[in-house]
Amino acid sequence: MERIVIVAYKPFPGKANDLKNLMYSHWDILNAEDLVTDRKSIICEAEDGTILEVFGWKSKEAIELAHSNKKVQKMWEEYSKVCEYIPLNNVKESDSIFAEFGPL
């Protein structure tokens, strides 16, 4: 059963553009590995520069498979150089009933 996730990526100082560049290939890599649904990611930016992504894994099993997939691991290694993953409730806009973000 499909799993929709919302991920918040907080760029390290001076790494915002590097993170944005990685975001443009994230879904494509996961899709090439048959781990996500056909629904493209929604990617947006919070006022403080945090990047948010909403996308659908094919299943919980697909999430587990990603953790042993060499291409996904390589991609996640690149992410670890430019950002940290933060809880959604650490994004200021998440306090609002209608959280608004800028498109990326």
N, C-alpha and C positions, 0 to 999 in steps of 0.2 A: 504494500500500500504506500502510495506517495507520501513523502514528508516535506512540508514546506518549512523552510528555515529563514530566519532573519539574522544576519551576521553584521557586527559592527567592527570595523577595522580602524584603529587609531594610528595614523602615520607617525613615525618617529620624526623628530625635528629635521627639516630639510629633505624629507623623503616623500612628501605628498605627491609629487609628479610621478615618482617611481611606482608608488602604490596605484595611482590612477592608471598607469600603463599596464600594470599587471591585471587590473580589473577587466580590461577589455578582452583578455584571453581566458579568463577564469572559467566561464561557462563553456566555452569552446573545448577546452581541455577535458573538462568533466564529461561533456557530451561525447567526445571522441572515444572516451573510455566506457561509454554506455552506462553512466552512473546517474544522470539527471534526466528529467522529463524534457519534452520538446519545448516547453514553455521557457522562453528566454528570461534571464535575470533582469530584475529591476534594480538599478544601481543609482544611488543618490548620495548627496553630501549634506552633512549637518553644518550648522553655523560655525562650529569649532574645527571643521575640516575632517571630522570623522566620516568615513565612507560606510554606507550601509548597503547591503545586498539582500534581496529577497529572491530565493530560487527554490526549485523542487527537486529533491533527490528522488530517484525511482522508488526507493524503499529503505527501510532500516538496514537491510542487508547490503544495499548499495553504499550506505554510509560506512559500514564496517569494511567492505571491500576497498574503499578509498584509502583506508589506513594501511593497506598492504600493497597498494598499486604504486609501482616505481615512478610513473609519470606524475601522478598526483603528489607523491612525496617530494619529488623534485620541485614542483610548483610551490608546495607549502614551504619548502626551504627558502625559496625566493621571497615569499611573503614574510617570513620570520626576520628577514634582513631590513624590511622597510616599515613594519607595523607590528602592533600588538592587537590581539583580539580582546575586546572589552564587552562586558555585559550590556545588553540593550538599555537597561535602566540607568546606565552611566551617561547616556546621551541625553542632554538637556531637553531636547524636543519630545522625548518619550513621556514627559510629564503631562503633555497636552492631550486632550481627548482626540483632537485631529492634529497629529504630529505632521508638521510640514518640513520638507527638505528640498534642496535644489537638485535638479537633475544632473547627472554626470554624463 
